């Protein structure tokens, strides 16, 4: 039973198109970024918590590039400058809380 289940999962994964795999990776990245920022928002003001309430993982950045200083997040063109500045503020707080 278990062997057949694993084989079936492997076959499903192999049959996925590269575009679908890329979409799944981007979605997972958006969710991780949303979860990290949500943890930072828990420690912020009521105003920022209220702003965050309407945010969804779909609004997070889909792309990033490895640079000399770490990862560079490419902000979507459709996002407002106000929202982009808010996420930058959360990211700066997040980087201060990360322990190396």
N, CA, C and O of each residue as an XYZ file, in Angstrom:
400
protein
N       0.795     -1.188      0.000
C       0.000      0.000      0.000
C       0.843      1.260      0.000
O       0.623      2.157     -0.814
N       1.822      1.335      0.922
C       2.637      2.543      1.056
C       3.514      2.746     -0.178
O       3.700      3.874     -0.635
N       4.051      1.652     -0.714
C       4.927      1.731     -1.885
C       4.149      2.254     -3.100
O       4.663      3.074     -3.860
N       2.940      1.790     -3.276
C       2.102      2.234     -4.394
C       1.767      3.717     -4.229
O       1.776      4.465     -5.207
N       1.476      4.141     -3.012
C       1.144      5.540     -2.751
C       2.318      6.443     -3.139
O       2.125      7.455     -3.812
N       3.557      6.073     -2.711
C       4.744      6.872     -3.039
C       4.974      6.906     -4.544
O       5.314      7.950     -5.100
N       4.790      5.776     -5.196
C       4.980      5.722     -6.643
C       3.975      6.633     -7.338
O       4.323      7.337     -8.286
N       2.740      6.618     -6.872
C       1.710      7.472     -7.453
C       2.062      8.944     -7.277
O       1.906      9.731     -8.210
N       2.537      9.326     -6.090
C       2.934     10.714     -5.860
C       4.093     11.106     -6.771
O       4.102     12.204     -7.327
N       5.059     10.222     -6.923
C       6.211     10.499     -7.778
C       5.762     10.672     -9.230
O       6.239     11.568     -9.926
N       4.855      9.824     -9.679
C       4.357      9.933    -11.053
C       3.606     11.241    -11.264
O       3.737     11.873    -12.313
N       2.819     11.650    -10.271
C       2.092     12.917    -10.391
C       3.064     14.085    -10.488
O       2.868     14.999    -11.290
N       4.105     14.054     -9.675
C       5.092     15.126     -9.684
C       5.834     15.177    -11.014
O       6.091     16.256    -11.547
N       6.172     14.021    -11.539
C       6.903     13.942    -12.808
C       6.042     14.444    -13.962
O       6.556     15.042    -14.908
N       4.749     14.206    -13.888
C       3.846     14.590    -14.970
C       3.509     16.083    -14.976
O       2.992     16.598    -15.967
N       3.795     16.765    -13.893
C       3.488     18.196    -13.855
C       4.365     18.937    -14.848
O       5.536     18.608    -15.036
N       3.785     19.928    -15.468
C       4.566     20.730    -16.402
C       5.501     21.650    -15.629
O       5.282     21.922    -14.449
N       6.511     22.111    -16.283
C       7.459     23.011    -15.617
C       6.774     24.325    -15.234
O       7.127     24.928    -14.221
N       5.812     24.770    -16.022
C       5.076     25.994    -15.694
C       4.272     25.813    -14.414
O       4.210     26.718    -13.583
N       3.663     24.653    -14.255
C       2.892     24.384    -13.045
C       3.807     24.288    -11.825
O       3.468     24.785    -10.751
N       4.963     23.650    -11.992
C       5.916     23.565    -10.893
C       6.400     24.954    -10.486
O       6.543     25.242     -9.297
N       6.652     25.811    -11.469
C       7.079     27.177    -11.184
C       5.979     27.935    -10.433
O       6.267     28.671     -9.489
N       4.735     27.759    -10.844
C       3.612     28.414    -10.182
C       3.507     27.963     -8.725
O       3.243     28.779     -7.842
N       3.709     26.687     -8.474
C       3.649     26.147     -7.115
C       4.781     26.723     -6.272
O       4.567     27.077     -5.113
N       5.986     26.822     -6.840
C       7.126     27.401     -6.112
C       6.872     28.864     -5.765
O       7.153     29.301     -4.649
N       6.336     29.621     -6.730
C       6.060     31.033     -6.479
C       4.992     31.198     -5.408
O       5.106     32.070     -4.546
N       3.977     30.383     -5.455
C       2.903     30.436     -4.457
C       3.445     30.116     -3.071
O       3.084     30.772     -2.094
N       4.310     29.112     -2.983
C       4.904     28.749     -1.695
C       5.773     29.894     -1.176
O       5.787     30.171      0.024
N       6.494     30.557     -2.076
C       7.328     31.687     -1.695
C       6.474     32.838     -1.171
O       6.808     33.463     -0.165
N       5.371     33.109     -1.862
C       4.461     34.168     -1.412
C       3.921     33.848     -0.020
O       3.845     34.732      0.833
N       3.552     32.612      0.208
C       2.993     32.217      1.506
C       4.033     32.359      2.609
O       3.718     32.845      3.695
N       5.278     31.938      2.343
C       6.352     32.076      3.346
C       6.592     33.542      3.689
O       6.744     33.893      4.859
N       6.625     34.397      2.667
C       6.852     35.822      2.882
C       5.691     36.434      3.672
O       5.905     37.250      4.569
N       4.484     36.041      3.340
C       3.302     36.519      4.067
C       3.370     36.099      5.536
O       3.087     36.902      6.424
N       3.742     34.852      5.792
C       3.829     34.349      7.171
C       4.891     35.092      7.976
O       4.668     35.426      9.139
N       6.050     35.352      7.358
C       7.119     36.087      8.047
C       6.663     37.497      8.401
O       6.862     37.957      9.525
N       6.055     38.176      7.442
C       5.600     39.541      7.693
C       4.465     39.566      8.708
O       4.354     40.514      9.485
N       3.630     38.547      8.710
C       2.527     38.481      9.676
C       3.054     38.421     11.105
O       2.467     39.007     12.015
N       4.162     37.710     11.297
C       4.755     37.640     12.631
C       5.243     39.003     13.094
O       5.142     39.334     14.276
N       5.770     39.792     12.169
C       6.246     41.139     12.504
C       5.060     42.041     12.831
O       5.133     42.858     13.749
N       3.974     41.895     12.084
C       2.797     42.737     12.286
C       2.191     42.530     13.667
O       1.613     43.459     14.231
N       2.313     41.335     14.214
C       1.763     41.059     15.546
C       2.361     41.972     16.605
O       1.743     42.206     17.644
N       3.569     42.494     16.349
C       4.270     43.328     17.326
C       4.217     44.813     16.960
O       5.014     45.600     17.471
N       3.288     45.203     16.081
C       3.224     46.589     15.628
C       2.010     47.305     16.214
O       1.300     46.780     17.072
N       1.803     48.509     15.723
C       0.701     49.337     16.215
C      -0.655     48.822     15.714
O      -0.729     48.011     14.791
N      -1.711     49.311     16.342
C      -3.071     48.917     15.931
C      -3.345     49.353     14.499
O      -4.023     48.653     13.748
N      -2.819     50.504     14.128
C      -3.026     51.033     12.776
C      -2.427     50.080     11.738
O      -3.061     49.775     10.729
N      -1.211     49.616     11.992
C      -0.569     48.703     11.051
C      -1.250     47.340     11.038
O      -1.340     46.706      9.986
N      -1.722     46.890     12.172
C      -2.463     45.627     12.221
C      -3.739     45.732     11.397
O      -4.124     44.792     10.703
N      -4.391     46.893     11.484
C      -5.612     47.109     10.722
C      -5.315     47.099      9.221
O      -6.084     46.550      8.432
N      -4.192     47.713      8.834
C      -3.798     47.712      7.422
C      -3.526     46.293      6.939
O      -3.876     45.938      5.814
N      -2.905     45.488      7.785
C      -2.504     44.136      7.409
C      -3.699     43.198      7.276
O      -3.627     42.195      6.566
N      -4.779     43.515      7.945
C      -5.952     42.634      7.950
C      -6.465     42.308      6.546
O      -6.950     41.203      6.304
N      -6.361     43.255      5.630
C      -6.889     43.061      4.277
C      -5.859     42.489      3.301
O      -6.160     42.279      2.126
N      -4.663     42.244      3.785
C      -3.589     41.738      2.926
C      -3.699     40.220      2.804
O      -4.031     39.532      3.770
N      -3.417     39.706      1.607
C      -3.435     38.266      1.358
C      -2.066     37.826      0.825
O      -1.282     38.665      0.382
N      -1.776     36.541      0.863
C      -0.500     36.064      0.304
C      -0.323     36.403     -1.180
O       0.804     36.550     -1.652
N      -1.430     36.526     -1.911
C      -1.342     36.860     -3.334
C      -0.731     38.239     -3.570
O      -0.263     38.526     -4.672
N      -0.731     39.080     -2.564
C      -0.190     40.428     -2.699
C       1.311     40.493     -2.448
O       1.925     41.550     -2.594
N       1.895     39.369     -2.072
C       3.328     39.340     -1.795
C       4.119     39.241     -3.098
O       3.590     38.861     -4.142
N       5.374     39.589     -3.006
C       6.281     39.535     -4.144
C       6.461     38.104     -4.611
O       6.615     37.192     -3.798
N       6.441     37.909     -5.917
C       6.616     36.572     -6.465
C       8.070     36.277     -6.806
O       8.480     35.117     -6.830
N       8.845     37.314     -7.067
C      10.193     37.098     -7.564
C      11.238     37.702     -6.647
O      10.989     38.690     -5.957
N      12.401     37.095     -6.652
C      13.544     37.648     -5.952
C      14.803     37.180     -6.660
O      14.822     36.132     -7.306
N      15.847     37.972     -6.525
C      17.118     37.668     -7.160
C      18.197     37.702     -6.099
O      18.198     38.583     -5.239
N      19.106     36.763     -6.150
C      20.224     36.769     -5.211
C      21.207     37.853     -5.617
O      21.667     37.897     -6.758
N      21.520     38.720     -4.675
C      22.472     39.791     -4.920
C      23.604     39.723     -3.914
O      23.663     38.803     -3.098
N      24.504     40.696     -3.972
C      25.646     40.713     -3.064
C      25.219     40.902     -1.617
O      25.833     40.343     -0.708
N      24.180     41.678     -1.400
C      23.697     41.980     -0.050
C      22.616     41.015      0.418
O      22.026     41.222      1.478
N      22.347     39.970     -0.349
C      21.275     39.043     -0.014
C      20.278     38.995     -1.151
O      20.639     39.207     -2.309
N      19.035     38.721     -0.831
C      18.017     38.633     -1.871
C      17.386     39.990     -2.133
O      17.133     40.764     -1.210
N      17.136     40.265     -3.403
C      16.477     41.493     -3.822
C      15.051     41.126     -4.217
O      14.840     40.301     -5.106
N      14.086     41.735     -3.562
C      12.680     41.468     -3.867
C      12.232     42.397     -4.987
O      12.440     43.609     -4.923
N      11.623     41.825     -6.000
C      11.096     42.609     -7.112
C       9.628     42.901     -6.824
O       8.793     41.996     -6.807
N       9.333     44.152     -6.602
C       7.970     44.526     -6.242
C       7.097     44.569     -7.495
O       7.501     45.113     -8.523
N       5.901     43.992     -7.401
C       4.990     43.997     -8.552
C       4.619     45.421     -8.966
O       4.478     46.308     -8.124
N       4.466     45.621    -10.252
C       4.123     46.944    -10.779
C       2.750     47.414    -10.320
O       2.514     48.615    -10.188
N       1.851     46.475    -10.077
C       0.476     46.836     -9.745
C       0.308     47.286     -8.299
O      -0.736     47.839     -7.951
N       1.315     47.063     -7.442
C       1.183     47.449     -6.032
C       1.409     48.940     -5.851
O       2.237     49.543     -6.534
N       0.675     49.518     -4.937
C       0.805     50.947     -4.675
C       2.120     51.251     -3.964
O       2.701     50.384     -3.311
N       2.578     52.482     -4.096
C       3.811     52.888     -3.415
C       3.616     52.854     -1.904
O       4.551     52.552     -1.163
N       2.410     53.162     -1.447
C       2.114     53.114     -0.013
C       2.267     51.688      0.519
O       2.876     51.470      1.567
N       1.719     50.739     -0.202
C       1.836     49.334      0.219
C       3.296     48.871      0.152
O       3.762     48.157      1.041
N       4.013     49.274     -0.896
C       5.425     48.903     -1.014
C       6.251     49.462      0.143
O       7.124     48.772      0.669
N       5.986     50.692      0.538
C       6.738     51.262      1.659
C       6.386     50.543      2.968
O       7.245     50.354      3.829
N       5.134     50.149      3.108
C       4.704     49.401      4.290
C       5.429     48.055      4.370
O       5.910     47.671      5.436
N       5.508     47.341      3.247
C       6.190     46.047      3.261
C       7.698     46.217      3.476
O       8.328     45.379      4.120
N       8.278     47.289      2.944
C       9.705     47.547      3.194
C       9.952     47.786      4.677
O      10.951     47.331      5.233
N       9.026     48.508      5.312
C       9.156     48.762      6.751
C       9.081     47.446      7.532
O       9.859     47.227      8.461
N       8.151     46.583      7.156
C       8.041     45.279      7.818
C       9.300     44.448      7.597
O       9.790     43.789      8.514
N       9.815     44.487      6.379
C      11.028     43.725      6.072
C      12.229     44.233      6.861
O      13.069     43.443      7.294
N      12.313     45.550      7.049
C      13.443     46.072      7.827
C      13.326     45.631      9.287
O      14.336     45.323      9.920
N      12.124     45.597      9.817
C      11.918     45.093     11.178
C      12.230     43.608     11.253
O      12.791     43.123     12.235
N      11.858     42.897     10.197
C      12.118     41.462     10.150
C      13.612     41.191     10.134
O      14.079     40.281     10.819
N      14.368     41.960      9.370
C      15.812     41.730      9.297
C      16.504     42.063     10.611
O      17.562     41.507     10.908
N      15.920     42.970     11.410
C      16.479     43.297     12.710
C      16.244     42.172     13.719
O      17.018     42.010     14.662
N      15.184     41.404     13.523
C      14.853     40.330     14.458
C      15.534     39.019     14.124
O      15.574     38.114     14.957
N      16.074     38.902     12.913
C      16.746     37.665     12.494
C      18.069     37.555     13.215
O      18.872     38.488     13.212
N      18.291     36.409     13.835
C      19.530     36.175     14.569
C      20.449     35.314     13.743
O      20.057     34.253     13.259
N      21.673     35.771     13.580
C      22.650     35.002     12.774
C      23.489     34.127     13.661
O      24.361     33.409     13.172
